[in-house]
Amino acid sequence: MARTLEQQWEAALAAEATMHAEYTRFLAQQSVPLAAQDREAIRRLAADIPALWHAPTTTAADHQAIIRQLVERIVVTLEGATEQVALTLYWAGGHTSATTLDRPVARLEQLSYYPTLVHRICTLHAQGLKAPAIAQTLNAEGWRPPKRRTTFTRDTVRSILVRQGLWTPRSRTRTVSRRPHEWTILELAHHLQMPHQTLYAWVYKGHLKARRTTRTRHPLWLVYADPAELARLRALRPTPALMRTKTP
């Protein structure tokens, strides 16, 4: 009889310990009750999300948490190959809003306003402005070039004038003896109708056969490009992605 009572007692103690442990785990999973002062502070912040977003104490992780609470999904639509990106935001609660952003693009021709830009440059050129003055005017008027540049330069303007047949690079090789099929960077860029910056990059990376001469006022690169090489470069010119990711 005493043995049976002892076993029942031990079982009851074990059951109590198990229940206590489960209750402790249950409490640990519950949210901590907020004080009235804390709840009021949260209400004030929720009523002024911009202030919460820009508060100096709001971290990047906090920004992500805010977005997850407010936005259900974002749809990004590229406007062809141009710099324009359309965003549609689907907010929690069913509201939607739309906006547009600009993304970096690789080439001038990808700009959605490229035809208008060319017309403006040609107009300024017809008024007698040189490339530096045209670049300064474009910057003052708020035009933006491709990639991550913020201003137009003389060289960018000249590249457009070259493509329109309004400017021809001056040769600086009158006193330099050229080998067969040698071109200056600007001559080759004009001939191939491609950015001279790309050719400079290929030369410096060793992807083009070139030699540097100092028999001019400034150091000058002469690039070897026979008909076969010209054909190869023309094949690369229409594919900007290939030009960025692969060597010639």
Residue, then its C-alpha position, 0 to 999 in steps of 0.5 A: m500500500a505504501r509503495t503504491l502511494e509513493q509511486q502515485w506521489e512521484a508521478a504527480l510530481a513529475a506531471e507537475a514539473t512537466m506542466h510547469a515547464e510547458y507553461t514557462r515555454f508558453l509564457a516565453q512565446q507570448s508578447v510582452p504586454l506594453a505599458a500604456q506609455d509605450r502603446e501611446a508612443i507607437r500610435r504617435l509613430a504610426a500616425d507619422i510614418p515619414a517622421l519614423w522613417h527619417a528619425p536618426t534612431t531608425t536603422a536600416a533593419d528598421h526600414q526593412a521592417i517598416i516596408r514589410q509592414l506597409v508594402e505587399r509587393i512591388v512590380v518593376t517594369l523596364e521601358g524597353a532598353t531606355e533609362q526609364v523604369a516604372l514602379t507599381l507599389y501595392w500597399a497593405g490594405g489594397h491601395t496602389s501607387a505608381t512612380t518612375l525612376d531612372r536607371p543607368v544605361a550604357r549608351l547614349e542611344q538608349l536614352s529615351y530623349y536621345p533624338t531630342l538631345v541630338h536635335r538640341i546639340c545640332t541646334l547649338h552647333a549651328q549657332g556656332l558653339k564649340a563642344p565645350a560650350i555645348a556641354q556647358t549649355l546642356n548641363a545648365e539646361g538639366w540634360r543628363p548623359p548615360k551611365r552614372r555620369t551627372t554632366f556632359t563633357r566636351d568628348t561626349v558632345r564631340s562623339i555625337l557631332v561625329r555621328q551626325g557628320l558635323w565634326t571630324p577628329r583632327s589628326r595629330t600624326r602629321t609628324v609621326s610615321r605610321r605603319p600600315h593599317e594604323w589609326t588614331i583612337l579618334e579616327l577609329a572611333h569615327h570610322l566605326q561609329m563607336p565611343h572612343q572611350t571604349l577603344y581607349a579601355w580596350v587598348y589599356k586592357g591589352h585587347l587591341k594591338a596598339r603602340r604609343t608614340t611620344r613624337t607629338r605634342h601629347p602621347l598618342w596611341l596608334v591602333y592596328a586595324d586591318p580590314a579583318e580587324l575592322a570587321r571584327l570590331r564592327a561585329l562587336r559594336p552593336t552588342p553593348a552587353l558583349m562589349r562590357t562583359k567580354t574582351p574583343 
